[in-house]
């Protein structure tokens, strides 16, 4: 499978390194390179992109904020000189995190993670439900009944207006099955924004439950709710 990719980095030398590495991987098709996230966002909105090699410290929009906006539509491999952003990068479900300078071997290993995983699913399906496996049964969940999802280590607890279900599922994979109005507000919570009764900088309230909002997702949630 050929993965269509782009490079987003404000440093020319860094872009050239990744570009040369891409040339040696037949499964990658480089569509373009961008000096800033603003131009890259416009391109992603109008073109099919499977994989983004993304720097973090850039002018106007950081790589972290870029990843929040793209939100699971593409696989992301962060390429940065700053180790301190690694945790936040993985909280955003990045496929890998390459610390500059990185070798071709390390680059190739990161790309293989993308190639071995199923392609990201487009969110915003016209269906009004999805199925999830609970106790060896496939249970149908109506989006309108789904209030919020709570991450519990390798499991998730699905809170609906009728009952609560526990399933073996990753939060990042579950998010790809949901419409755009579901938003991650914390590494351990996904919420149905249409069910939010009130919100502050620190939490949202759904069905009288206060759900924490972390700094990682606060800006994106605020922009969505105010739009």
C-alpha positions as CSV (number, residue, x, y, z in Angstrom):
1,X,0.0,0.0,0.0
2,X,1.3,3.4,-1.0
3,X,1.1,6.1,1.7
4,X,0.7,9.7,0.5
5,X,2.7,11.9,2.8
6,X,3.8,15.5,3.4
7,X,6.6,17.1,5.5
8,X,5.8,20.1,7.8
9,X,9.0,21.7,9.2
10,X,10.2,25.3,9.3
11,X,13.9,24.2,8.9
12,X,15.1,23.5,5.3
13,X,17.9,21.1,6.4
14,X,15.4,19.1,8.4
15,X,13.0,18.9,5.5
16,X,15.8,17.7,3.2
17,X,16.8,14.9,5.6
18,X,13.2,13.5,5.7
19,X,12.8,14.1,1.9
20,X,15.9,12.0,1.2
21,X,14.8,9.3,3.5
22,X,11.4,9.1,1.8
23,X,13.0,8.6,-1.6
24,X,14.4,5.3,-0.2
25,X,11.1,4.0,0.9
26,X,9.0,2.8,-2.1
27,X,5.8,2.7,-0.1
28,X,5.9,6.4,0.5
29,X,4.7,9.0,-2.0
30,X,5.8,12.6,-1.1
31,X,3.1,15.1,-2.1
32,X,4.7,18.2,-0.8
33,X,6.7,20.0,1.9
34,X,5.6,23.0,4.0
35,X,7.5,25.6,6.0
36,X,4.6,26.3,8.4
37,X,1.5,24.6,9.7
38,X,-0.9,27.2,8.3
39,X,-0.1,26.3,4.6
40,X,-0.1,22.6,5.5
41,X,-3.6,22.7,7.1
42,X,-5.0,24.3,3.9
43,X,-3.4,21.5,1.9
44,X,-4.7,18.7,4.1
45,X,-8.2,20.1,4.0
46,X,-8.2,19.9,0.2
47,X,-6.2,16.8,-0.5
48,X,-5.9,13.1,0.6
49,X,-3.0,12.8,3.0
50,X,-2.2,9.5,4.8
51,X,0.9,10.4,6.7
52,X,2.5,13.7,8.0
53,X,6.1,14.1,9.2
54,X,5.6,16.9,11.6
55,X,7.9,19.2,13.5
56,X,6.7,20.7,16.8
57,X,8.2,24.1,17.3
58,X,7.0,26.2,14.4
59,X,5.7,29.8,14.0
60,X,2.0,30.7,14.2
61,X,0.8,27.1,14.8
62,X,2.8,24.5,16.7
63,X,3.0,20.9,15.6
64,X,1.0,19.9,18.8
65,X,-1.8,22.3,17.9
66,X,-1.7,21.2,14.3
67,X,-2.1,17.6,15.3
68,X,-5.1,18.5,17.5
69,X,-6.8,20.2,14.5
70,X,-6.1,17.3,12.1
71,X,-7.4,15.0,14.8
72,X,-6.9,11.4,13.6
73,X,-7.5,12.1,9.9
74,X,-3.9,11.2,9.2
75,X,-1.1,9.2,10.8
76,X,1.5,11.5,12.4
77,X,5.2,11.0,13.0
78,X,6.6,13.8,15.0
79,X,10.2,14.9,14.1
80,X,11.7,17.3,16.7
81,X,14.8,18.2,18.6
82,X,12.9,18.5,21.8
83,X,12.5,15.4,23.9
84,X,10.2,17.2,26.5
85,X,7.2,17.1,24.0
86,X,7.2,13.3,23.7
87,X,4.5,12.6,26.3
88,X,2.1,15.2,24.8
89,X,2.8,13.9,21.3
90,X,1.9,10.3,22.3
91,X,-1.2,11.6,24.1
92,X,-2.3,12.9,20.7
93,X,-2.1,9.3,19.4
94,X,1.0,10.0,17.2
95,X,2.3,6.9,15.5
96,X,5.9,7.7,16.6
97,X,8.2,10.4,17.8
98,X,11.6,10.9,16.2
99,X,14.2,12.9,18.0
100,X,16.5,14.9,15.7
101,X,19.0,13.9,14.5
102,X,17.6,10.5,13.6
103,X,19.0,7.8,11.4
104,X,17.4,6.2,8.4
105,X,17.0,3.0,10.3
106,X,15.0,4.8,13.0
107,X,13.0,6.6,10.4
108,X,12.2,3.3,8.6
109,X,11.1,1.7,11.8
110,X,8.6,4.5,12.4
111,X,7.2,4.2,8.9
112,X,6.7,0.5,9.3
113,X,4.4,1.2,12.2
114,X,2.2,3.1,9.8
115,X,2.4,0.6,7.1
116,X,1.4,-2.3,9.4
117,X,-1.6,-0.5,10.8
118,X,-4.9,-0.1,9.0
119,X,-5.4,3.2,7.3
120,X,-7.0,6.0,9.4
121,X,-10.7,6.1,9.0
122,X,-12.5,9.3,8.0
123,X,-14.7,10.6,10.7
124,X,-18.2,12.0,10.1
125,X,-19.9,8.9,8.8
126,X,-23.6,9.2,7.9
127,X,-24.4,6.2,10.1
128,X,-26.0,7.0,13.5
129,X,-24.5,4.1,15.4
130,X,-21.5,1.8,15.7
131,X,-20.8,-1.7,17.1
132,X,-18.4,-2.6,19.9
133,X,-17.5,-5.9,21.3
134,X,-18.6,-6.5,24.9
135,X,-18.4,-10.0,26.5
136,X,-18.0,-11.7,23.2
137,X,-21.1,-9.9,21.8
138,X,-21.3,-7.1,19.3
139,X,-23.3,-4.3,20.9
140,X,-24.9,-1.5,18.9
141,X,-24.4,2.0,20.3
142,X,-26.5,4.8,19.1
143,X,-24.5,8.1,18.9
144,X,-27.4,10.1,20.3
145,X,-27.4,7.9,23.4
146,X,-23.7,8.0,23.9
147,X,-22.7,10.6,26.6
148,X,-19.0,10.1,27.2
149,X,-16.3,7.5,27.1
150,X,-13.8,6.9,30.0
151,X,-10.4,5.3,29.4
152,X,-9.4,2.6,31.9
153,X,-5.9,1.3,31.1
154,X,-6.5,-1.1,28.2
155,X,-10.3,-0.9,28.5
156,X,-12.9,1.8,28.0
157,X,-16.1,2.5,29.9
158,X,-18.9,3.6,27.6
159,X,-21.4,5.8,29.4
160,X,-24.8,6.0,27.6
161,X,-28.2,7.5,28.6
162,X,-29.4,3.9,29.2
163,X,-26.5,2.0,30.8
164,X,-22.7,1.7,31.0
165,X,-20.6,-0.9,29.1
166,X,-17.0,-1.9,29.5
167,X,-15.0,-3.0,26.4
168,X,-11.5,-3.9,25.4
169,X,-10.7,-1.0,23.1
170,X,-8.1,1.8,22.6
171,X,-9.4,5.4,23.0
172,X,-7.6,6.5,19.8
173,X,-9.2,3.7,17.7
174,X,-12.6,4.3,19.2
175,X,-12.4,8.0,18.3
176,X,-12.1,7.1,14.6
177,X,-15.6,5.5,14.8
178,X,-17.3,8.6,16.1
179,X,-18.7,11.7,14.3
180,X,-16.9,15.0,14.5
181,X,-19.0,16.3,17.4
182,X,-17.3,13.8,19.7
183,X,-14.2,15.4,21.1
184,X,-11.3,14.2,23.3
185,X,-11.0,16.5,26.3
186,X,-8.5,14.5,28.4
187,X,-6.2,11.5,27.8
188,X,-8.9,9.5,29.7
189,X,-12.1,11.1,28.3
190,X,-14.0,11.5,25.0
191,X,-17.2,13.4,25.2
192,X,-20.3,14.0,23.1
193,X,-20.2,17.8,22.8
194,X,-23.9,17.9,22.0
195,X,-24.6,16.6,25.6
196,X,-22.5,19.2,27.4
197,X,-24.7,21.0,29.9
198,X,-22.1,23.6,31.0
199,X,-18.3,24.0,30.9
200,X,-15.4,25.9,32.4
201,X,-11.6,25.8,31.7
202,X,-11.2,22.9,34.0
203,X,-14.2,20.6,33.3
204,X,-17.4,19.9,31.2
205,X,-20.6,18.7,32.8
206,X,-22.6,15.9,31.2
207,X,-25.5,14.2,33.1
208,X,-24.3,15.9,36.3
209,X,-20.9,14.4,35.9
210,X,-17.9,16.7,36.0
211,X,-15.4,15.5,33.4
212,X,-11.8,17.1,33.5
213,X,-10.5,19.0,30.6
214,X,-6.7,18.9,30.3
215,X,-4.5,21.7,29.0
216,X,-3.6,19.6,25.9
217,X,-7.2,19.7,24.6
218,X,-8.5,22.9,26.2
219,X,-7.9,25.2,23.3
220,X,-9.3,22.9,20.6
221,X,-12.5,22.2,22.7
222,X,-13.0,25.9,23.4
223,X,-12.7,26.8,19.7
224,X,-15.2,24.1,18.8
225,X,-17.8,25.1,21.4
226,X,-17.5,28.7,20.5
227,X,-17.7,28.2,16.7
